[in-house]
Every structure is written in C-alpha cells, then in structure tokens.
Amino acid sequence: MVTNDATILRLKHDILYEVAKAAWEGNLGDQRDQIPFKMIPGPQATYRCCIYKEREIIKQRVRLAEGKCPAGKESPNVVQVINAACEECPIASYIVTDNCRKCMGKACHNSCNFGAITMGHERAYIDPVKCKECGKCSGACPYNAIAHLERPCKKVCPVDAITYDEYGICVIDDKKCIQCGACIHSCPFGAIGSKTFMVDVIRLIQAGRRVVAMVAPATEGQFGEEITMASWKLALKQLGFADMVEVGLGGDMTAAYEAEEWAEAYKEGKKMTTSCCPAFVNLIKQHFPMLLDNMSTTVSPMCAVSRMIKSQDPETVTVFVGPCIAKKSESLDLSVEGNADYAMTFSEIRAMMRAKGVELQPAENNYQESSVFGKRFGNGGGVTAAVLQCLKEMEENTEIKVARCNGAVECKKALLLMKVGKLPEDFVEGMACVGGCVGGPSRHKAEMEAKKARDQLIGGADDRKVLENLKKYPMDQFSMHRH
C-alpha cells in the first residue's frame, strides 16, 4: 500500500521477505530467532530507543508472519496489536495547551462534572484518571486551549473497538472488531498488523498439493496498465500455484444469485443488504444481529470461485489474493463450507514472489474469465451495477432504489435506518472501505492513482453479458448460498 509511512512499510515488507525466504528454503525453524539480529545488527538503534526493543518488535512481527498472535493471550482475530511497538501516544484524550490563560472565569473547571480539572501554577490541569472524555471543557474554554488528542487507530475505527489498558497500550475488542483493517495503516508506529498465512501456503506448495490462486477483481490497475491478469497467472504459476482464477467471475456468480434474491424480496416488500464484503457482514453479525434475516444468503465472489474449484477437485487448496484484510476472517469462518482456505494481501504474495525470484511481467490483456460487471465488483457501486445488469438480463424490474454505502460510516447509518424501519431505499450495498475493495487497507496504490490504468485494462475486456458468461461454468455442481 502507498502511504506516508514508508519506513514502516519497508520494515514490514523486509520481515515478510525474510520469513518467506526461510520458509521456501525449509529452515524457518532454524532462522526464526536469527531474523531480528539479521535485520538489526546493532550496536546503534535505527528506529526506536534501543536495539533490544527493535528486535523484540521484529520477533513479534515474525510471529504474525507465521499466522500467530504476536505475544500474550491467543485470539482468533486476524488484526493484532504488537505491544512492543505501541508507544508514545498520549493516554489522555484531552490536554491543556499553552493557550491556557488561567482565566478568572474558570469556564473549564465549572463545566466539568467529574472534578477532573484543577488549577495549576501556570495553567489548568486535567486528571486523566478522573476525566470521562465528555469534551465539555474543550467546548467551554474561550481560548480553545483544550485540545482533543484522539489516537489515530481509535479515530479511524468505525465500530469503537479500540481502547487502552492501564499502560496506554492499544487493546482491540474482538467482539466489536469487524476486522476491516483500517487501523493497521493509521498507526504511525506500525503497532497494529494482521496474521499472514503465507508460510502455510508455501508448505502446501512444497508438499505437492494442488494449490489454486484466486485473484481479486480489485487487482487490475494496481500495478500499472502493463500488469494484466495474464501477468498474474504467469507469475503465480512460476511461484508454484497449479492455476489461477479471476475472482471477477465470482462477481458474476454473486450478482446473478443476488439478483434473484432482490427480485423476490422487492415483490414481498422486504429490504435486503448485500453479503459480499466480509467487513460489512461482520458489522451486521456483531452490531446489527437483528438484521441477519435481511442479509443476502448468497456467498461472496471469493467463496463462489472456491466452491467451483472444489466441486471439480475437493482436495484443491484455494488461496485468495487481494487488498482486503477482512477476507482473512472470512476464510477462517468454518460455518461457510467450501470457502477459500487462505486469504493473502498483495504485500504477502509479493514477499513470496520476491523470496523466490519471481516478478510480475507485462503481458497481453487477453485473459478474461468475467464480464466487465464482475471486474467492477471491486469498485464502490460495482455490486449494484452488476445486480441491476442481471435483473435487466432476467427481464425483471430495475426501477429499484439502492443505498450505495461508501465506507463503514455510511454502512452503519444505513443499517441504523433499516433497524428502525426508516430506510428509504429498497436495498443496501455495503462496502466497508471507502471506494470499495480498490480502497482496501492493503491496496498497492490509492484508488485515484490506479484509476487510469484500471479503466484502461477493464476497457480492453469484451462486452459479454453476465448470465451468458455463467453458462460456460458448472453452476449446477455447487451451491451459491451460505447454508
């Protein structure tokens, strides 16, 4: 992902590379403890206060790269806090700045209902133990002398899943977290990461298992207009994958079956939501469980392609590749049969490639398994466009109103309206990331930066219809519903 935190990203990628390299060479057990010393030889610290802390952080990141929790108690959540890296963020949310004039009116002191504010020698003081972070003092101060210092990880979390322990270390509430991954790249210390499963995938490839990659529709354009789906297919086969399938095909599948559900629900006057974004699904499950009956039962494009592959060979291992963190949580959900066995981000698959000397090479834009609508599934509004296209091909009513939710904040607003029976639209397209999957937390390029290349690549695809395209595939061999 392109970000201002270039130093953090370089460190993350170097650790992934070292772990992948050791896994390919078959000596990760021997090299695991040596990686921190190899990357931080000393004697001078590079990033932190001392080399010992730097090595501890790398040690915890190595554990994440192996799919383990970095330290402390075990948690099934894929998003994890690296305790050793979480530091130097203010514990208090509200602090008094130099603007304080210690005025006679003492508006801040009088506004506080918890006795948290006292007058010091030079300025007012807020006791972080007593402060309830209501913000009344900040609003009352005539000099705007009280600043709200909200931690970036907490600020970006759409479901208030982040709090802090008594030492100021970030704590993620597994029961609230929707595993969208928004917090990961917001932390300027690189203190939040996600478990990776590349070591498992490498070992399966080395064991001779048939491992098939499934590349997300959001991939096109991320690496420039010369890197096509054919480029990915070639590189992944060189890496050891048996084959690659375009998940845009799964977009066609999901759109076709959601169109059937939408058509039936519209006739019944029932409002529904999409079910292809795993973070949006987690949002419904964990924060709006009363709306589970309104969620589409159609599986995600990732699951659809995985089931198709496994219907031909049940022993095949399926691996999703894309910019999404929440896909990892979806692959771990054992209640949905036949789903992807593993999900990986661009940085993880590229670490595997780099460790084996494989590079993405320019190739003709002539490999296509999905319609343009399936390819656009990764854009905000892309799911709605694909479903409406299917309704059109089915000769069903397309004069329906859809709330195209762009980001988790808009998703929450729409679900709240649906919960209280005041949603004006008929259906909700929920995308937890702003811009859709192309705006995912592990994207390689920002949405607008990749737009030109993406439009050019998708513009070169043929104009096949969605339902016509699906006739080429064994849709009768597997189920398109969760249960």
C-alpha positions, 0 to 999 in steps of 0.5 A, spaced: 500 500 500 502 507 498 502 511 504 506 516 508 509 511 512 514 508 508 519 506 513 514 502 516 512 499 510 519 497 508 520 494 515 514 490 514 515 488 507 523 486 509 520 481 515 515 478 510 521 477 505 525 474 510 520 469 513 518 467 506 525 466 504 526 461 510 520 458 509 521 456 501 528 454 503 525 449 509 529 452 515 524 457 518 525 453 524 532 454 524 532 462 522 526 464 526 530 467 532 536 469 527 531 474 523 531 480 528 539 480 529 539 479 521 535 485 520 538 489 526 545 488 527 546 493 532 550 496 536 546 503 534 538 503 534 535 505 527 528 506 529 526 506 536 530 507 543 534 501 543 536 495 539 533 490 544 526 493 543 527 493 535 528 486 535 523 484 540 518 488 535 521 484 529 520 477 533 513 479 534 512 481 527 515 474 525 510 471 529 504 474 525 508 472 519 507 465 521 499 466 522 500 467 530 498 472 535 504 476 536 505 475 544 500 474 550 493 471 550 491 467 543 485 470 539 482 468 533 482 475 530 486 476 524 488 484 526 493 484 532 496 489 536 504 488 537 505 491 544 512 492 543 511 497 538 505 501 541 508 507 544 508 514 545 501 516 544 498 520 549 493 516 554 489 522 555 484 524 550 484 531 552 490 536 554 491 543 556 495 547 551 499 553 552 493 557 550 491 556 557 490 563 560 488 561 567 482 565 566 478 568 572 472 565 569 474 558 570 469 556 564 473 549 564 473 547 571 465 549 572 463 545 566 466 539 568 462 534 572 467 529 574 472 534 578 477 532 573 480 539 572 484 543 577 488 549 577 495 549 576 501 554 577 501 556 570 495 553 567 489 548 568 490 541 569 486 535 567 486 528 571 486 523 566 484 518 571 478 522 573 476 525 566 470 521 562 472 524 555 465 528 555 469 534 551 465 539 555 471 543 557 474 543 550 467 546 548 467 551 554 474 554 554 474 561 550 481 560 548 480 553 545 486 551 549 483 544 550 485 540 545 482 533 543 488 528 542 484 522 539 489 516 537 489 515 530 487 507 530 481 509 535 479 515 530 479 511 524 475 505 527 468 505 525 465 500 530 469 503 537 473 497 538 479 500 540 481 502 547 487 502 552 489 498 558 492 501 564 499 502 560 496 506 554 497 500 550 492 499 544 487 493 546 482 491 540 475 488 542 474 482 538 467 482 539 466 489 536 472 488 531 469 487 524 476 486 522 476 491 516 483 493 517 483 500 517 487 501 523 493 497 521 495 503 516 493 509 521 498 507 526 504 511 525 508 506 529 506 500 525 503 497 532 497 494 529 498 488 523 494 482 521 496 474 521 499 472 514 498 465 512 503 465 507 508 460 510 502 455 510 501 456 503 508 455 501 508 448 505 502 446 501 506 448 495 512 444 497 508 438 499 505 437 492 498 439 493 494 442 488 494 449 490 489 454 486 490 462 486 484 466 486 485 473 484 481 479 486 477 483 481 480 489 485 487 487 482 487 490 475 490 497 475 494 496 481 500 495 478 500 499 472 496 498 465 502 493 463 500 488 469 494 484 466 491 478 469 495 474 464 501 477 468 498 474 474 497 467 472 504 467 469 507 469 475 503 465 480 504 459 476 512 460 476 511 461 484 508 454 484 500 455 484 497 449 479 492 455 476 489 461 477 482 464 477 479 471 476 475 472 482 471 477 477 467 471 475 465 470 482 462 477 481 458 474 476 456 468 480 454 473 486 450 478 482 446 473 478 444 469 485 443 476 488 439 478 483 434 473 484 434 474 491 432 482 490 427 480 485 423 476 490 424 480 496 422 487 492 415 483 490 414 481 498 416 488 500 422 486 504 429 490 504 435 486 503 443 488 504 448 485 500 453 479 503 459 480 499 464 484 503 466 480 509 467 487 513 460 489 512 457 482 514 461 482 520 458 489 522 451 486 521 453 479 525 456 483 531 452 490 531 446 489 527 444 481 529 437 483 528 438 484 521 441 477 519 434 475 516 435 481 511 442 479 509 443 476 502 444 468 503 448 468 497 456 467 498 461 472 496 465 472 489 471 469 493 467 463 496 463 462 489 470 461 485 472 456 491 466 452 491 467 451 483 474 449 484 472 444 489 466 441 486 471 439 480 477 437 485 475 437 493 482 436 495 484 443 491 487 448 496 484 455 494 488 461 496 485 468 495 489 474 493 487 481 494 487 488 498 482 486 503 484 484 510 477 482 512 477 476 507 482 473 512 476 472 517 472 470 512 476 464 510 477 462 517 469 462 518 468 454 518 460 455 518 461 457 510 463 450 507 467 450 501 470 457 502 477 459 500 482 456 505 487 462 505 486 469 504 493 473 502 494 481 501 498 483 495 504 485 500 504 477 502 504 474 495 509 479 493 514 477 499 513 470 496 514 472 489 520 476 491 523 470 496 523 466 490 525 470 484 519 471 481 516 478 478 510 480 475 511 481 467 507 485 462 503 481 458 497 481 453 490 483 456 487 477 453 485 473 459 478 474 461 474 469 465 468 475 467 464 480 464 466 487 465 460 487 471 464 482 475 471 486 474 467 492 477 465 488 483 471 491 486 469 498 485 464 502 490 457 501 486 460 495 482 455 490 486 449 494 484 451 495 477 452 488 476 445 486 480 441 491 476 445 488 469 442 481 471 435 483 473 435 487 466 438 480 463 432 476 467 427 481 464 425 483 471 424 490 474 430 495 475 426 501 477 429 499 484 432 504 489 439 502 492 443 505 498 450 505 495 454 505 502 461 508 501 465 506 507 463 503 514 460 510 516 455 510 511 454 502 512 452 503 519 447 509 518 444 505 513 443 499 517 441 504 523 435 506 518 433 499 516 433 497 524 428 502 525 424 501 519 426 508 516 430 506 510 428 509 504 431 505 499 429 498 497 436 495 498 443 496 501 450 495 498 455 495 503 462 496 502 466 497 508 472 501 505 471 507 502 471 506 494 470 499 495 475 493 495 480 498 490 480 502 497 482 496 501 487 497 507 492 493 503 491 496 496 498 497 492 496 504 490 490 509 492 484 508 488 485 515 484 492 513 482 490 506 479 484 509 476 487 510 469 490 504 468 484 500 471 479 503 466 484 502 461 485 494 462 477 493 464 476 497 457 480 492 453 475 486 456 469 484 451 462 486 452 459 479 454 453 479 458 453 476 465 448 470 465 451 468 458 458 468 461 455 463 467 453 458 462 460 456 460 461 454 468 458 448 472 453 452 476 449 446 477 455 442 481 455 447 487 451 451 491 451 459 491 448 460 498 451 460 505 447 454 508 
